[in-house]
Every structure is written in structure tokens, then in C-alpha cells.
Amino acid sequence: MGLDYHYSFKAPATITRETLERFLRTVQNLAESLGFSPCVVKAVPFDTEERQTFARRLTTGEEFQSDVFKGIDVVEAYQSDPDTGRVRLLPEEGAFLVVTDERGNEIVFGFFRYPDEIRGEETGLGGWMSRDWVTSPDPRYRQIVRAFADAGYLDEESDEYNPRRGETRKLD
């Protein structure tokens, strides 16, 4: 079992994808100054099959559960479990930064917007969000996450490499 650095980001639904893209371009400059290369910012709707396949590579989706979905496969979901009524939804759009380290590892930082409702059921996933982690003590990742915190976008973090910060911190 390895150690991880977990983080999650949130932004209100009222913020546009373009606004988040501009913010991510500033983070891209930081990442490049820290030695990550290449660094790529994208802000796109996931509105085609090809883009949805790309979204599956970027995120595991967000979980939503409803008794309405017990006993049926939910076509709009990335994954569904008819026994529990749980579904994993793909984002509808995203604004994200992909950074690549010296070994070719790619890490995604950014925001994804999920459906507000599915089949008439509210998902509670309004706004922009993402959750991810890195299995690395590299302080450069923490500097990138700190840029999100400084802009008011960091929702939670847990750093198992740092004993003082190993507990999950929910930020308001």
C-alpha cells in the first residue's frame, strides 16, 4: 500500500468554462516554471462519442444513487448497478490542465461539470468539481494545488506524506 496526496476542487455553477480556462492557463504557467512539460489546457464540452471516450480517460466520473434506478440499467450513465441504484455519471464538460512529469506520468488538475439531473432525478452534482490524487511526495504537485487554494477552488485535501496534513481537510 502506497501513500497518496488527495485533493478535490469545486467552483460554482455560475462560473463559465472560459473563466476556468483562463485560470488554468495561469496554473499552466506555474507548472511549466516548475519543470513539467508538456502542459496542456483544454476547455471542452463532452458532446460526442469521441469526447466522451476522452472524458473516461480523464475521470472516473461522479457517483449518484437513487431508488428510481434500482432494477434498471441507466443508459446515460458511465456505469450503473441495477441492484443498488448507483450510477457513475460522465461529465458534460470540462476545463482542465494535464501536466506531464519527467517520467511521462500525466496528472489532471481541473474542473468537470456533471448533469444536474438524470431521468428527472436531481443529482446534487451542480457546479464544477473534480477529485484526484497523486502517489508522489513531489512538492511541485502541492504547489499546483496551492494555486487552486489561493484562487478559492480547493475543496478538500489529504496528504499522507505529511503527518501534519494526513487528515482530510474540508475547506470552506
C-alpha positions in Angstrom: 0.0 0.0 0.0 1.4 3.4 -1.0 0.9 6.9 0.2 -1.2 9.4 -1.7 -1.9 13.1 -1.9 -5.6 13.5 -2.5 -7.3 16.8 -3.5 -10.7 17.9 -4.7 -11.7 21.2 -6.4 -15.0 23.0 -6.6 -16.3 26.0 -8.4 -19.8 27.4 -8.5 -22.1 26.6 -11.5 -22.2 30.3 -12.3 -18.6 30.3 -13.4 -18.1 29.8 -17.1 -15.9 27.2 -18.7 -13.9 30.1 -20.3 -13.3 31.7 -16.9 -11.9 28.4 -15.6 -9.8 28.1 -18.7 -8.2 31.5 -18.1 -7.4 30.5 -14.5 -5.9 27.2 -15.7 -3.7 29.0 -18.1 -2.1 30.8 -15.1 -1.6 27.4 -13.4 -0.1 26.1 -16.6 2.5 28.8 -16.5 3.3 27.8 -12.9 3.5 24.1 -13.8 5.9 24.9 -16.7 8.0 27.0 -14.4 8.2 24.0 -12.0 9.6 21.9 -14.8 6.5 20.0 -16.0 6.4 19.5 -19.8 4.3 19.3 -21.8 1.4 21.0 -20.0 -1.9 21.3 -21.9 -5.1 23.2 -21.0 -8.4 22.1 -22.6 -11.9 23.5 -22.1 -14.4 21.4 -24.0 -17.9 20.0 -23.9 -18.0 16.2 -23.9 -20.7 16.2 -26.5 -19.6 13.5 -29.0 -18.7 9.8 -28.5 -15.0 10.6 -29.1 -15.0 13.3 -26.5 -16.9 11.1 -24.0 -14.3 8.4 -24.5 -11.7 11.0 -23.7 -13.7 12.0 -20.6 -13.5 8.4 -19.4 -9.7 8.6 -19.6 -9.6 11.8 -17.6 -12.0 11.0 -14.8 -13.8 8.1 -13.1 -17.0 10.1 -13.1 -19.1 11.0 -10.1 -21.4 8.6 -8.2 -25.1 9.2 -7.8 -27.6 6.9 -6.2 -31.4 6.8 -6.4 -34.0 4.1 -5.7 -35.6 5.1 -9.0 -32.7 3.3 -10.7 -33.0 0.0 -8.9 -33.7 -2.8 -11.3 -32.8 -0.9 -14.5 -29.6 -0.2 -16.4 -29.2 3.6 -16.8 -28.2 4.3 -20.4 -27.0 7.8 -19.7 -24.5 6.5 -17.0 -20.9 5.6 -17.5 -21.5 2.6 -15.1 -24.7 1.5 -13.4 -25.6 -1.1 -10.8 -29.3 -2.0 -11.0 -29.1 -3.8 -7.6 -28.2 -0.7 -5.7 -29.5 2.0 -8.0 -26.0 3.5 -8.1 -24.8 5.2 -11.3 -21.5 6.7 -12.2 -22.0 9.7 -14.5 -19.7 11.2 -17.1 -19.1 14.9 -17.1 -20.9 17.0 -19.6 -18.0 19.4 -20.0 -14.6 20.1 -18.6 -11.9 22.7 -18.1 -8.6 21.0 -17.1 -4.9 21.1 -17.1 -2.8 18.0 -17.9 0.8 18.2 -16.6 3.5 15.6 -17.5 6.5 14.9 -15.3 10.0 13.8 -16.3 8.9 10.1 -16.4 6.0 10.8 -18.7 3.3 10.5 -15.9 0.3 12.6 -16.7 -1.7 14.2 -13.9 -5.0 16.0 -14.4 -6.0 19.2 -12.5 -9.2 21.0 -13.2 -13.0 21.0 -13.2 -15.8 18.9 -14.6 -19.5 19.7 -14.8 -21.9 16.8 -14.3 -25.6 16.6 -15.2 -27.9 18.4 -12.8 -30.5 15.7 -13.4 -30.8 12.3 -15.0 -34.2 10.8 -15.9 -35.9 13.5 -13.9 -33.9 12.9 -10.7 -31.8 15.7 -9.4 -28.2 14.5 -9.0 -27.0 17.1 -6.5 -23.8 17.5 -8.6 -24.3 21.1 -9.6 -21.3 23.2 -10.3 -17.8 22.3 -11.3 -15.8 19.7 -9.4 -13.1 17.1 -9.5 -11.3 14.7 -7.2 -8.0 13.1 -7.9 -4.7 12.1 -6.3 -1.1 11.6 -6.9 1.1 8.9 -5.4 4.2 11.1 -5.1 5.9 13.2 -2.4 6.9 15.7 -5.1 6.3 19.2 -3.6 5.6 20.6 -7.1 2.1 18.9 -7.1 1.3 20.6 -3.8 2.4 24.0 -5.3 -0.1 23.4 -8.1 -2.9 22.5 -5.7 -1.9 25.6 -3.6 -2.6 27.8 -6.6 -6.2 26.3 -6.7 -6.5 27.0 -2.9 -5.3 30.6 -3.4 -8.0 31.1 -6.0 -10.7 29.7 -3.7 -11.2 26.4 -5.6 -9.7 23.8 -3.2 -12.5 21.9 -1.6 -10.5 19.1 0.3 -7.0 17.8 0.6 -5.3 14.9 2.4 -1.6 14.5 2.3 -0.4 11.1 3.6 3.2 12.1 3.0 3.0 14.9 5.6 2.0 13.7 9.1 0.5 17.1 10.0 -1.7 17.2 6.9 -2.6 13.5 6.6 -6.1 14.1 7.8 -8.7 15.1 5.2 -9.3 18.8 5.5 -12.6 20.1 4.2 -12.1 23.8 3.2 -14.8 26.3 3.1 
